[in-house]
Amino acid sequence: MKKVAFLVKDKEEDWEGLRSALGVAVGNNSVYLFVLNHEVEMTNPYRENLDWLLEMDGELYSNDPANWEKHRFQPITYEALGKKLKSMDYIIPF
């Protein structure tokens, strides 16, 4: 099982980053979604896909407090992000 990180820096890429993470998770990989520097727009389709990713044991991280407080992301600092990324097999930026 490969460990795959998805880094989403641009709000416009939230949907594509999440959908890509789901696609990789279906392939029996460990998926880590990192949303950086913005709050996600929690539409119904986004929430459904986020729930699905969590059901497949995906992990959600963000450095934006709104995502921790409202959307079930775990907090992460840049220092902790760097440490996590070192353990990944693949890193996919958005």
Secondary structure, DSSP 8 states (H G I E B T S, - for coil): --EEEEEE-SGGGHHHHHHHHHHHHHTT-EEEEEE-SS-----HHHHHHHHHHHHTT-EEEES-HHHHHHH--EE--HHHHHHHHHT-SEEEE-
